[in-house]
Amino acid sequence: MDQFKGTTIVAVRRDGICAVAGDGQVTAGQSTVMKGTARKVRRIYHNQVVVGFAGSVADAFTLSSRFEEKLGQHAGNLMRSAVELAQDWRSDRVMRNLEAMLIVADKESLLVISGNGEVIDPDGGVVAIGSGGNFALAAARALVENTDLPAAEIAQKAIHIAADICVFTNHNVIVEEVGGELHE
């Protein structure tokens, strides 16, 4: 059976708020849209952390669950939890075969966790993953540099721009925010 894939996740940190946005498309193979309303951006760990995932759906859910377990073990410490997940991911025989990436954010940090054992703190407070990630990243960077729009609006617009270019990305956008006075 085909792998279920296809998504775009983008995160933007601006003015003490981090917005993570994702589209809703799940694609089987290269030509079939299986679902257009999947939710690939979620709040976890007592609503204090936002996670967005791209890649194989089952693998992404597995990683998201494992990451939430790590947060519980480390009292919500995002960096420590991310590093330990990346170490497990790289060293565990079963986890090593998982095909997904995560963007994780709390009120202080924004990170990308990859299966190569990498935990990346992106430059400029903008990062994107998934099929349309490069399109969304370029759009978000341009909007950050040339507008005063809030993080959530930039993230949403970046997904819409990616959806106009990438066949694996749609316009059904979910945005979650953490940080700022209103979000604590």
C-alpha positions in Angstrom: 0.0 0.0 0.0 1.1 3.6 -0.7 2.6 5.7 2.1 0.2 8.4 3.2 2.0 11.7 3.0 1.8 15.3 1.8 1.7 18.3 4.0 3.2 21.6 4.8 4.0 22.9 8.3 5.4 26.4 8.9 6.3 28.2 12.2 6.9 31.8 12.8 8.1 33.5 16.0 7.4 37.2 16.3 6.8 39.6 19.2 6.9 36.8 21.8 4.4 34.7 20.0 5.1 31.5 18.0 2.5 30.4 15.5 2.6 27.0 13.9 0.4 26.4 10.9 -0.3 23.3 8.8 -2.5 22.3 5.9 -4.9 19.5 6.0 -4.0 17.3 3.0 -3.1 13.7 3.2 -1.9 12.2 -0.1 -1.5 8.5 -1.0 1.3 8.0 -3.4 1.8 10.8 -6.0 -1.7 11.3 -7.2 -4.5 10.6 -4.8 -5.8 13.0 -2.1 -7.1 10.8 0.7 -8.2 13.5 3.0 -8.3 17.3 3.0 -9.1 18.1 6.6 -6.4 16.3 8.6 -5.2 18.1 11.7 -1.4 18.0 11.8 -0.8 20.9 14.2 -1.8 20.2 17.8 -1.4 21.5 21.3 0.1 19.1 23.8 1.5 19.0 27.3 -1.2 21.0 29.1 -1.7 23.2 26.1 1.8 24.7 26.7 3.5 23.2 23.6 2.5 23.2 19.9 3.7 20.4 17.6 3.3 20.2 13.9 4.3 17.1 11.9 5.0 16.1 8.3 5.8 12.8 6.7 4.1 9.4 7.0 1.0 9.9 9.1 1.4 6.9 11.4 5.1 7.7 11.9 4.3 11.3 12.7 1.7 10.3 15.3 4.2 7.9 16.9 6.8 10.6 17.1 4.3 13.1 18.5 3.2 10.7 21.2 6.9 9.9 22.1 7.7 13.6 22.3 4.8 14.2 24.6 6.0 11.3 26.8 9.5 13.0 26.9 7.9 16.3 27.9 6.1 14.5 30.8 9.4 12.9 31.9 11.2 16.3 31.8 8.6 18.6 33.3 7.9 20.3 30.0 11.6 21.2 29.2 11.3 21.5 25.4 15.0 21.4 24.5 15.8 18.4 26.8 12.7 16.5 25.5 13.6 17.2 21.9 17.3 16.1 22.3 16.2 12.9 24.1 13.6 12.1 21.4 16.2 12.7 18.7 18.7 10.5 20.4 16.1 7.7 20.8 15.0 8.2 17.2 18.6 7.8 15.9 19.6 4.8 18.1 16.3 2.8 18.4 16.1 0.2 15.6 12.3 0.6 15.2 12.3 4.4 15.5 15.1 4.7 13.0 12.8 3.7 10.2 10.2 6.4 11.0 9.7 8.8 8.2 8.5 12.1 9.6 9.7 15.4 11.0 8.4 17.6 13.9 8.3 21.3 14.5 7.8 21.9 18.3 7.3 25.2 20.0 6.6 26.6 23.5 6.5 30.2 24.7 10.4 30.4 24.6 11.7 28.0 22.0 11.1 26.9 18.4 12.7 23.6 17.2 12.8 21.2 14.4 13.4 17.5 15.3 14.6 15.2 12.5 15.2 11.5 12.2 18.9 12.1 11.7 19.2 12.9 15.4 19.2 16.6 14.7 17.5 19.3 16.9 17.6 22.5 15.0 16.9 26.0 16.5 16.1 27.9 13.2 17.7 31.3 12.4 15.3 34.2 12.2 12.4 32.5 14.0 11.0 31.0 10.8 11.0 27.3 9.8 9.0 25.0 7.6 8.9 21.3 6.8 7.0 19.0 4.5 6.3 18.8 0.8 5.6 22.5 0.5 8.0 23.5 3.2 10.4 25.4 1.0 7.6 27.5 -0.6 6.1 28.3 2.8 9.5 29.1 4.2 10.3 31.6 1.4 6.9 33.2 1.8 7.1 33.5 5.6 10.6 35.0 5.4 9.5 37.5 2.9 6.4 38.5 5.0 8.5 38.7 8.2 11.1 40.9 6.6 8.6 43.2 4.7 5.5 43.5 6.8 4.3 44.1 10.4 1.8 41.2 10.3 1.5 39.1 13.4 3.0 35.6 13.5 -0.3 33.8 13.1 -1.2 35.7 10.0 2.2 35.3 8.4 2.1 31.5 9.1 -1.4 31.2 7.6 -0.5 33.3 4.5 2.6 31.2 4.0 0.6 28.0 3.9 -1.8 29.5 1.4 1.1 30.6 -0.9 2.6 27.1 -0.6 -0.9 25.6 -1.5 -1.0 27.6 -4.7 2.3 26.1 -5.8 2.6 22.6 -4.2 0.1 19.9 -5.2 0.7 18.1 -1.8 -0.6 21.2 0.1 -4.1 22.5 0.4 -5.9 25.6 1.7 -7.4 24.0 4.8 -5.2 25.7 7.4 -4.9 25.1 11.1 -3.0 27.6 13.2 -2.0 27.3 16.9 -0.1 29.9 18.9 1.9 29.8 22.1 3.5 32.7 24.0 2.6 36.3 24.6 0.5 37.7 27.4 -2.8 36.4 26.0 -1.6 32.9 25.6 -0.2 32.1 29.0 
